[in-house]
Amino acid sequence: MSKKEMLEELNRWEERVNAYQYVQGLINLDLNAKPPILGMDSAQKKISLLIGESFAIEYNPEIYNLLLELEKEDLNPLDARRVELYKKKLEKNLSLPKEEYVDYRNKLTASSQAWLKYKHNGDWKSYVPYFKDLLASFKKLQSYRNEEGSLYDRLLTEHQEGWNKKRYDDFFFALKKELLPLLKEIQKRPQIDNSFLHQSYPADVQRKYMQSLLDYIGYTSDWGKISESEHPLTSWLSANDIRFTTKYREKDISAAIFSTIHESGHAYYTHQVDEAYHDTIIATSMEAAAQESQSRLCENHLGHNYAFWEAQFPVLKDYFPNQLGDISLDEFYRAIHKVEASAIRIEADEITYPFHIMIRYEIEKMIFDGEVEIEQLDELWKEKYKEYLGMDIHNAAEGILQDMHWPYDYFGYFPTYALGSAFASQIYSCLEKEIDVEEALRNHQYPKVMNWLKQNVHGYGNMISMDEVIRRISGESFQVSYYISYLKEKYSKIYGLGAF
Ligand SMILES: [Zn+2]
C-alpha cells in the first residue's frame, strides 16, 4: 500500500471509531438521565453488544500493523502525532492475553459493585478482598506490557505525558514544605463566617441565575448544553457538542456555581481545539492534568476572582435579595475563600485540596511498592489525615471509600488533580501579562480571556504536551513556584497574614 492509501485506511478506521464513541457518549448521557428502570435489562444487553463491537473495531491488530508501517513514512506533523497517539493507545490493550483480560474485567466489575455496596456504611474490611483481587489482576495484566520503568511510573506517565514518580515527588515535596506552614497559620486566624451561603436557595431560582452566569461566560446553546443529574458528568461528543450536568444543592449556593464554572473550563478546552484537529485523536485525547488545568483556571483564577464577582454579585443578588441583600461584595468574596479542613476531597477549598491529593499519592506509591498491607490502608488513611489536616476520620465512608478512582482502577490519576492546579497558575501568570484580566471580567468580557486561551493553549489540543505548551507561552519549563506564590499571596490577604 502506498502512503496515501494507508492514510486513507487510517481515516476510514478513525471515522468508525468516532461514530461508535459518539453513540456511547449519548448512551452514557441517557443512562445518567434516569431512564425507566424496567427497561434496563434489555438496554444492558444491547449496550454490552455495542461496547464489544466498538472494542473490536478500535483494538484491531491490522490497524496496529498499519500504524507501524505508517510510522516508517515521512509524515506531516499532524499525521505523525496521530500515529504516535493511536499506537500508544492500541498498545495498551493489544498485547494482552484474552483470558487474562476477561478475568480482569470481571474483577473490575466485582470491585466497583462491591464499592457501591460497602461505601455507604464505610465497611472497608468487607471491600478489601475485592480490592486485593482487582490489584492482583491489574498488576498481572500490566506485566504483559513490555515497557520500561516501574509500573507506577508508567501509570503516572499514562495520565500525563512527561510526568513520573521522580517529578511528582519533587512537586509534592515543594507543596508540603510551602503550604503546610501556610495552612497552620490560617488555622490560627479567626474563621470566616460563610453561613449565609448555606441558607435556603431554591433550586428553581438557582437554575434561572445559572442561565445568566452561562451567558456571562459565553457558554452558548450553539455548542454546549447543560442539564441536571444526581452525579454530574461531562460528555465531549465533539468540539461543537459538549454537554455537562450539574446538581443544585438547596443549602449551598456555591456548589452548582463553581462546579458549572469548572466544567465550562473543560468544555472550552475541547471546543477551542484548532479546527484542523477536529474528529481526530488530537482533539479528544487531552491528558488528565492538562484537562484539569483548564477547569481549575476557570474555577479558581477566574471564577474566584474579585473582578468576576464585581460583575456577577449584583446579578446574583437580584435573584436572591432576601438571602444576600445585606451582604457586601467583600463579605461574599471572603466567604467563597473560606479555608477549612474537611474529610471529603471534592468539597475541599484551594488550600487544603492539594493535601487530599498528596495523601492519596503517598498511599498509592506504597500500594505499588508493596510497602503496606491492603487491610491496613484505612488506618494509614486516618493517620495521614490527622498529620496533614488535623482531622479525625471516624468512618471509611468519609475516608478511604469516598472516591471511585481506586475501585475502578484509576491508578496514578489522583496526582493530576494537583498538577492541573499548578499548571493553571503558571498559564494564568502568562495570561495576565498579555491581557488585563480583571478589567475584562469586570466589564463582562469573559470571552476575551477564553480567546487568549484558544490562541495560546486550547488550539493545540494534544498536538504537544502541556509541558511544551507552558514552555512556549512562558519561555521556561514548568515551575511549581507560580502555584505556591498564587496561593500564598491570595490567602495572606484574605486571612490578614501580612507578608507570609
Ligand atoms: Zn475537572
Residues whose N, C-alpha, C, O or C-beta is under 5 A from the ligand:
A	BS01	ZN	E292 S295
